[in-house]
Amino acid sequence: MKIVTDCAADLLQSEVEELGITEAPLFIQFPEGEVNAKDISADDFYNRLEAMRPVIPTTAQPSSGLFEELYRKLAETSKDIFSIHISSGLSGTLNSAQVGGEQARDAANVSFWDTMTLSGGERFQVLAAALGQKAGWTMEKIQERMTEIRANTEVIYTLETLEYLARGGRIGRVQAMMGSLLKLKPVIHVSHEDGKYSTVSKARTIPTALESITDHVLGIYAKTPLWVTVLHGRFQQGAEMLSDMVEERLNVAKLEINRISPVLGVHTGPGIVGLAAVPMNLMEDLL
């Protein structure tokens, strides 16, 4: 079985290579042309993003035709394909994949999975599928575990500024202006109910917002051993601050600091910092 995902999963390149995962591209559309988000480094992207002010690039999901072509190519090696994607509440990528799968059904047998999340949360589910397959698990057992991971993963973040959300039309300019005047830092998580963003709280400073993130995660998991992935755009200081808080207050079994994909940074800017957390017992038997 071949495993397909998209680059919003923020997989490490080593994981993609070692586990044989295929990543469908997500695109960033600059005025001078379209770029595959995998083909631009985070730092190059943020340099371009900041240089473009007040214009903002747009993002685009893969077309159904791209997915069809991808599935047909993979089917030359294995007809069974498992396609795992960013929340359908945040992107039309899964829908494109399903249409592409229907177009390729004479060649490929494609199963689909809505992670109902993104970034580090999506990554945990993709890793479970790939590692489960490597361990010889049945598809039923893999999906049972992915269901548990999906229900028990928390993805939460804050932003240094609301400017990029406003520029991208994701929040109203008046709302952004009021937030900027009050220096508000929203704390946002991905809701388990619909896989969309939901505001947890607002803070006046980044340290307070990071405390709020830590409080929120502690309230969910208490002292459960966790795998925590701290994620940021270009905000190493914030990532290190959050890592210190998490290590001090949570029961951390595994901690890492990773960068988010540029395609996710289009509407947040470089000052995004947050985390993805999952109970370690849902992952450790796969590692």
Phi, psi and omega per residue, in radians:
M1 nan 2.357 3.100
K2 -1.696 2.427 3.132
I3 -1.899 2.248 -3.138
V4 -2.074 2.454 2.993
T5 -2.476 -2.859 3.078
D6 -2.228 2.887 -3.003
C7 -1.314 -0.019 3.010
A8 -1.254 -0.180 -3.141
A9 -1.309 -0.177 3.107
D10 0.916 0.726 3.037
L11 -1.226 2.600 3.005
L12 -1.282 2.579 -3.140
Q13 -1.055 -0.606 3.118
S14 -1.105 -0.628 3.126
E15 -1.207 -0.735 3.114
V16 -1.015 -0.805 -3.080
E17 -1.257 -0.828 -3.055
E18 -1.189 -0.584 -3.075
L19 -1.739 -0.009 3.078
G20 1.135 0.629 -3.130
I21 -1.480 2.434 3.083
T22 -1.768 2.206 3.137
E23 -1.824 2.100 3.003
A24 -1.298 2.448 -3.088
P25 -1.328 2.589 2.873
L26 -1.988 2.564 -2.956
F27 -2.004 2.534 3.007
I28 -1.949 2.199 -3.075
Q29 -1.827 1.778 3.055
F30 -1.519 2.800 3.104
P31 -0.954 -0.571 -3.092
E32 -1.558 -0.013 3.085
G33 2.545 2.938 -3.081
E34 -1.535 2.480 3.136
V35 -2.235 2.337 2.971
N36 -1.178 2.217 -3.076
A37 -1.016 -0.414 3.117
K38 -1.339 -0.272 -3.040
D39 -1.691 0.113 3.123
I40 -2.257 2.319 3.136
S41 -1.260 2.738 -3.139
A42 -1.007 -0.771 -3.092
D43 -1.176 -0.719 3.083
D44 -1.082 -0.712 3.141
F45 -1.085 -0.863 -3.094
Y46 -1.166 -0.555 3.037
N47 -1.066 -0.781 3.137
R48 -1.185 -0.704 -3.128
L49 -1.062 -0.793 -3.112
E50 -1.245 -0.545 3.137
A51 -1.264 -0.344 -3.061
M52 -1.459 -0.220 -3.050
R53 -0.754 2.420 0.021
P54 -1.580 0.146 3.124
V55 -1.332 2.696 3.086
I56 -2.306 2.446 3.070
P57 -1.219 2.929 3.053
T58 -1.968 2.953 3.119
T59 -2.082 2.735 3.138
A60 -2.500 2.416 3.085
Q61 -1.420 2.850 3.051
P62 -1.128 2.557 3.097
S63 -1.327 2.833 3.066
S64 -1.094 -0.578 3.108
G65 -1.124 -0.662 3.095
L66 -1.121 -0.764 3.112
F67 -1.117 -0.734 3.124
E68 -1.008 -0.821 -3.140
E69 -1.074 -0.736 -3.140
L70 -1.094 -0.821 -3.118
Y71 -1.137 -0.691 3.133
R72 -1.112 -0.701 -3.138
K73 -1.151 -0.789 -3.141
L74 -1.143 -0.579 -3.114
A75 -1.144 -0.292 3.061
E76 -1.140 -0.441 3.114
T77 -1.773 -0.754 3.125
S78 -2.583 2.185 -3.129
K79 -1.245 -0.437 -3.127
D80 -1.515 2.134 -3.080
I81 -2.304 2.386 3.101
F82 -2.037 1.999 -3.013
S83 -1.917 2.012 -2.937
I84 -2.060 2.163 -2.944
H85 -2.384 2.875 3.062
I86 -0.904 2.606 -3.096
S87 -0.806 2.304 3.063
S88 -1.178 -0.250 3.068
G89 -1.379 -0.196 -3.096
L90 -2.071 -0.306 -3.036
S91 -2.686 2.676 3.058
G92 -1.562 0.197 -3.072
T93 -1.025 -0.782 -3.124
L94 -1.076 -0.707 3.122
N95 -1.084 -0.765 3.078
S96 -1.030 -0.745 3.139
A97 -1.082 -0.746 -3.116
Q98 -1.150 -0.684 3.086
V99 -1.146 -0.752 3.104
G100 -1.086 -0.662 3.103
G101 -1.134 -0.679 3.102
E102 -1.130 -0.692 3.140
Q103 -1.179 -0.457 -3.087
A104 -1.803 0.204 -2.973
R105 -1.171 -0.309 3.066
D106 -1.232 -0.351 -3.091
A107 -1.948 -0.559 -2.980
A108 -2.269 2.548 3.048
N109 -1.842 1.695 -3.012
V110 -1.828 2.231 2.989
S111 -1.811 2.574 -3.049
F112 -2.111 2.671 -3.125
W113 -2.494 2.182 3.058
D114 -1.631 1.949 -3.113
T115 -1.250 -0.298 -3.100
M116 1.053 0.376 3.140
T117 -2.750 -2.854 3.136
L118 -2.746 3.118 3.051
S119 0.924 -2.287 -3.070
G120 -1.049 -0.534 3.109
G121 -1.206 -0.702 3.067
E122 -1.133 -0.703 -3.119
R123 -1.026 -0.757 -3.140
F124 -0.987 -0.723 -3.116
Q125 -1.236 -0.691 3.112
V126 -1.121 -0.761 3.121
L127 -1.081 -0.706 3.130
A128 -1.071 -0.713 3.132
A129 -1.141 -0.822 -3.082
A130 -1.194 -0.744 -3.131
L131 -1.265 -0.611 3.084
G132 -1.112 -0.747 3.105
Q133 -1.096 -0.744 3.141
K134 -1.066 -0.580 -3.138
A135 -1.448 -0.022 3.094
G136 1.495 0.325 3.120
W137 -1.218 2.639 3.033
T138 -1.292 2.826 3.090
M139 -1.041 -0.672 3.139
E140 -1.082 -0.770 -3.131
K141 -1.176 -0.707 3.109
I142 -1.045 -0.823 -3.090
Q143 -1.223 -0.551 3.042
E144 -1.071 -0.795 3.134
R145 -1.163 -0.723 3.129
M146 -1.103 -0.612 3.086
T147 -1.100 -0.753 3.102
E148 -1.105 -0.769 -3.130
I149 -1.127 -0.765 -3.137
R150 -1.035 -0.703 -3.097
A151 -1.322 -0.346 -2.998
N152 -2.076 0.216 3.105
T153 -1.740 2.431 3.072
E154 -2.047 2.265 3.043
V155 -2.096 2.127 -3.035
I156 -2.574 2.522 -3.080
Y157 -2.705 2.934 3.018
T158 -2.325 2.954 -3.073
L159 -2.271 2.444 3.070
E160 -1.159 -0.598 -3.085
T161 -2.529 2.624 3.070
L162 -1.566 0.016 -3.039
E163 -0.959 -0.796 -3.038
Y164 -1.274 -0.620 3.056
L165 -1.082 -0.691 3.133
A166 -1.201 -0.772 -3.123
R167 -1.096 -0.569 3.138
G168 -1.516 0.035 3.125
G169 1.329 0.235 -3.092
R170 -1.390 -0.419 2.980
I171 -2.396 2.754 -3.124
G172 -1.146 2.597 -3.127
R173 -1.129 -0.623 3.111
V174 -1.130 -0.767 3.106
Q175 -1.075 -0.733 3.138
A176 -1.149 -0.710 -3.133
M177 -1.132 -0.745 3.111
M178 -1.102 -0.742 3.113
G179 -1.097 -0.680 -3.137
S180 -1.197 -0.702 3.121
L181 -1.095 -0.666 3.132
L182 -1.514 -0.026 -3.121
K183 0.996 0.710 -3.082
L184 -1.409 2.432 3.046
K185 -1.991 1.878 -3.133
P186 -1.250 2.530 2.993
V187 -1.910 2.042 -2.961
I188 -2.145 2.396 3.039
H189 -2.238 2.949 3.083
V190 -1.619 2.071 -3.091
S191 -1.217 2.397 3.086
H192 -1.280 -0.372 -3.080
E193 -1.226 -0.798 -3.049
D194 -2.283 0.056 3.123
G195 1.167 0.440 3.116
K196 -2.003 2.950 3.124
Y197 -1.285 2.496 3.086
S198 -2.479 2.364 -3.131
T199 -1.402 2.203 -3.141
V200 -1.537 -0.764 -3.119
S201 -2.899 3.102 3.034
K202 -2.300 2.539 -3.137
A203 -2.288 2.840 -3.125
R204 -1.586 -0.381 -3.114
T205 -2.361 2.786 3.090
I206 -1.083 -0.822 3.117
P207 -0.989 -0.684 3.116
T208 -1.174 -0.690 3.096
A209 -1.101 -0.700 3.129
L210 -1.188 -0.608 3.031
E211 -1.097 -0.704 3.133
S212 -1.111 -0.709 3.083
I213 -1.059 -0.820 -3.122
T214 -1.104 -0.747 3.097
D215 -1.039 -0.760 -3.112
H216 -1.072 -0.815 -3.121
V217 -1.176 -0.699 3.097
L218 -1.083 -0.678 3.131
G219 -1.125 -0.513 3.132
I220 -1.414 -0.832 -2.937
Y221 -1.825 -0.250 -3.052
A222 0.905 -2.128 -3.082
K223 -1.817 0.368 3.063
T224 -1.085 2.315 3.070
P225 -1.089 2.299 -3.016
L226 -2.175 2.619 2.833
W227 -1.696 2.065 -3.103
V228 -2.055 2.175 3.017
T229 -1.918 1.950 3.039
V230 -1.463 2.321 -3.044
L231 -2.229 2.509 3.095
H232 -2.635 2.847 3.100
G233 -1.439 -1.322 2.977
R234 -2.510 1.204 -3.018
F235 -2.558 1.070 -3.076
Q236 -1.014 -0.687 -3.129
Q237 -1.061 -0.777 3.107
G238 -1.137 -0.679 3.134
A239 -1.116 -0.716 3.139
E240 -1.205 -0.647 3.099
M241 -1.095 -0.794 3.129
L242 -1.146 -0.704 3.112
S243 -1.032 -0.745 3.139
D244 -1.108 -0.762 3.140
M245 -1.105 -0.765 -3.111
V246 -1.106 -0.792 -3.128
E247 -1.129 -0.596 -3.096
E248 -1.291 -0.619 -2.936
R249 -1.950 -0.368 -3.130
L250 -1.858 2.905 3.075
N251 -1.616 1.586 -3.015
V252 -1.659 2.037 3.089
A253 -1.548 -0.558 -3.130
K254 -2.587 2.264 -3.119
L255 -2.326 2.384 3.083
E256 -2.520 2.766 3.034
I257 -2.087 2.098 -3.120
N258 -2.192 2.852 3.055
R259 -1.654 2.541 3.058
I260 -1.459 2.734 3.115
S261 -1.096 2.452 3.061
P262 -0.919 -0.559 -3.101
V263 -1.134 -0.456 3.078
L264 -1.482 -0.347 -3.117
G265 -1.475 -0.154 -3.111
V266 -0.978 -0.786 -3.032
H267 -1.719 0.075 -3.127
T268 -2.056 -0.424 -3.043
G269 1.386 3.110 -3.065
P270 -1.227 -0.356 -3.022
G271 -1.551 0.638 3.040
I272 -1.637 2.373 3.067
V273 -2.588 2.421 -3.122
G274 -3.012 -2.763 -3.110
L275 -2.690 2.815 2.919
A276 -2.112 2.322 -3.118
A277 -2.308 2.468 3.095
V278 -2.510 2.495 3.061
P279 -0.993 2.300 -3.048
M280 -1.109 -0.496 -3.104
N281 -1.162 -0.306 3.110
L282 -1.466 -0.177 -3.095
M283 -2.083 -0.504 -2.895
E284 -1.133 -0.532 -3.140
D285 -1.321 -0.117 3.107
L286 -1.698 -0.299 -3.025
L287 -1.475 nan nan
